[in-house]
Amino acid sequence: MRAGLLAALRAVYYLQRTWPALRVVWRRMSETEFAGWLTKHGQRDRHFGDLKRAAPLAAVRTALDGAAVTSRAVASVPVWETAYSRRWSNAAVRGRVAGLELSTEDRVVYQQVFAPEFRERWTAYLEHLSLCSCRWRATTGHVLALPPSGGWR
């Protein structure tokens, strides 16, 4: 596939990436070979390339079978983390602090408001996270947690 075609396909706003809209792009760029290849695969498997369908189906199969399912449409990707997954994890993970059971999210908000050194600790945490987030997650079990009061250093 030519780099120009890939750039043109990426330029289509993601909410408008329907098959008809993408067909217009590759026809406009005279990409008949690519159009034929994609049409052939689409006729063989009507869900070809449908990652929004494949990912939840794989999750349901895993939950039902207890084993991971591989699919042609799902690529193996490294562990990902988004603001949404961190927020969900921070709300779900709870721990005891000074006799109170608090979520990680509540602890972070409290520290944001009341800890004068929060900015420096947060910066140190982000630096640490960017360097070794997998090790931190593995040792603490948390996706997000602030460093001990002494910081990371």
C-alpha positions as CSV (number, residue, x, y, z in Angstrom):
1,M,0.0,0.0,0.0
2,R,1.3,3.4,-0.9
3,A,2.1,5.8,1.9
4,G,-0.1,8.4,0.2
5,L,-3.1,6.1,0.4
6,L,-2.5,5.4,4.1
7,A,-2.2,9.2,4.8
8,A,-5.4,9.8,2.9
9,L,-7.3,7.1,4.8
10,R,-6.0,8.4,8.1
11,A,-7.1,11.9,7.1
12,V,-10.8,10.7,7.1
13,Y,-12.2,11.7,10.5
14,Y,-12.6,8.5,12.5
15,L,-16.4,8.9,12.9
16,Q,-16.7,9.1,9.1
17,R,-14.6,6.0,8.4
18,T,-17.3,4.0,6.9
19,W,-16.8,1.5,4.0
20,P,-18.4,3.8,1.5
21,A,-16.3,6.8,2.6
22,L,-13.1,4.8,2.4
23,R,-14.1,3.4,-1.0
24,V,-14.3,7.0,-2.2
25,V,-10.7,7.7,-1.0
26,W,-9.1,4.6,-2.7
27,R,-11.1,5.2,-5.9
28,R,-10.0,8.8,-6.0
29,M,-6.4,7.7,-5.6
30,S,-6.8,4.9,-8.3
31,E,-6.0,2.2,-5.8
32,T,-7.8,-0.6,-7.6
33,E,-5.4,-3.4,-6.4
34,F,-6.0,-2.4,-2.8
35,A,-9.8,-2.1,-3.4
36,G,-9.8,-5.6,-4.9
37,W,-7.8,-7.0,-2.0
38,L,-10.1,-5.4,0.7
39,T,-13.3,-6.4,-1.2
40,K,-12.1,-10.0,-1.4
41,H,-11.3,-10.3,2.3
42,G,-14.6,-8.5,3.1
43,Q,-16.6,-11.0,1.1
44,R,-14.9,-13.9,2.8
45,D,-15.4,-12.6,6.3
46,R,-18.0,-9.9,6.7
47,H,-16.4,-8.9,10.0
48,F,-12.9,-8.5,8.5
49,G,-11.0,-5.7,10.2
50,D,-13.8,-5.0,12.7
51,L,-11.7,-4.5,15.8
52,K,-14.6,-2.8,17.7
53,R,-16.5,-6.2,17.3
54,A,-13.5,-8.5,17.7
55,A,-12.2,-7.1,21.0
56,P,-15.4,-7.4,23.0
57,L,-16.1,-10.8,21.6
58,A,-12.6,-12.0,22.6
59,A,-13.3,-10.6,26.1
60,V,-16.6,-12.4,26.4
61,R,-15.1,-15.7,25.1
62,T,-12.2,-15.3,27.6
63,A,-14.7,-14.7,30.5
64,L,-16.8,-17.8,29.4
65,D,-13.9,-20.1,28.6
66,G,-11.3,-18.9,31.0
67,A,-8.7,-18.9,28.2
68,A,-7.6,-16.2,25.8
69,V,-8.9,-16.4,22.2
70,T,-6.8,-15.4,19.3
71,S,-8.4,-13.9,16.2
72,R,-7.3,-12.7,12.8
73,A,-8.7,-9.3,13.5
74,V,-7.1,-8.7,16.9
75,A,-3.5,-7.8,17.0
76,S,-1.3,-8.6,20.0
77,V,-0.6,-5.3,21.7
78,P,1.4,-4.4,24.8
79,V,-0.5,-3.5,28.0
80,W,-2.2,-0.2,27.4
81,E,-3.3,2.4,29.8
82,T,-5.5,5.4,29.2
83,A,-6.8,8.2,31.4
84,Y,-10.1,6.3,31.6
85,S,-8.5,3.0,32.7
86,R,-6.5,4.8,35.3
87,R,-9.6,6.7,36.6
88,W,-11.5,3.4,36.8
89,S,-8.7,1.7,38.6
90,N,-8.2,4.5,41.0
91,A,-11.9,4.4,41.9
92,A,-11.9,0.6,42.3
93,V,-8.7,0.1,44.3
94,R,-9.2,0.7,47.9
95,G,-6.9,0.7,50.9
96,R,-6.8,1.5,54.6
97,V,-5.3,4.8,55.5
98,A,-5.4,6.0,59.2
99,G,-8.3,3.6,59.9
100,L,-10.3,4.8,56.9
101,E,-11.0,2.7,53.8
102,L,-10.3,5.0,50.9
103,S,-10.0,4.7,47.1
104,T,-6.7,5.6,45.5
105,E,-8.7,8.4,43.7
106,D,-9.8,9.9,47.0
107,R,-6.2,9.8,48.3
108,V,-4.9,11.5,45.2
109,V,-7.6,14.2,45.4
110,Y,-6.9,14.8,49.1
111,Q,-3.2,15.1,48.4
112,Q,-3.9,17.5,45.5
113,V,-5.8,19.8,47.8
114,F,-3.8,19.5,51.1
115,A,-0.2,18.5,50.4
116,P,2.0,21.5,49.7
117,E,4.6,19.3,48.0
118,F,2.1,17.6,45.7
119,R,3.3,19.3,42.5
120,E,6.9,18.0,43.1
121,R,5.7,14.5,44.1
122,W,3.4,14.3,41.1
123,T,6.1,15.3,38.8
124,A,8.4,12.7,40.3
125,Y,5.7,10.1,40.0
126,L,5.1,10.9,36.3
127,E,8.8,10.7,35.6
128,H,9.0,7.4,37.4
129,L,6.0,6.1,35.6
130,S,7.4,7.0,32.2
131,L,10.6,5.0,33.0
132,C,9.3,1.9,34.7
133,S,5.5,1.8,34.9
134,C,5.4,-2.0,34.5
135,R,7.7,-2.5,37.5
136,W,5.7,-0.1,39.7
137,R,2.4,-1.8,38.7
138,A,3.8,-5.2,39.3
139,T,5.2,-4.4,42.8
140,T,2.2,-2.4,44.0
141,G,-0.7,-3.9,42.2
142,H,-2.0,-0.4,41.5
143,V,-2.2,1.4,38.2
144,L,-1.8,4.7,39.9
145,A,-0.4,5.4,43.4
146,L,1.7,8.2,44.7
147,P,5.2,7.6,45.8
148,P,6.0,7.2,49.5
149,S,6.4,10.5,51.4
150,G,10.2,10.5,50.6
151,G,9.5,10.5,46.9
152,W,11.2,8.2,44.4
153,R,14.7,9.3,44.9
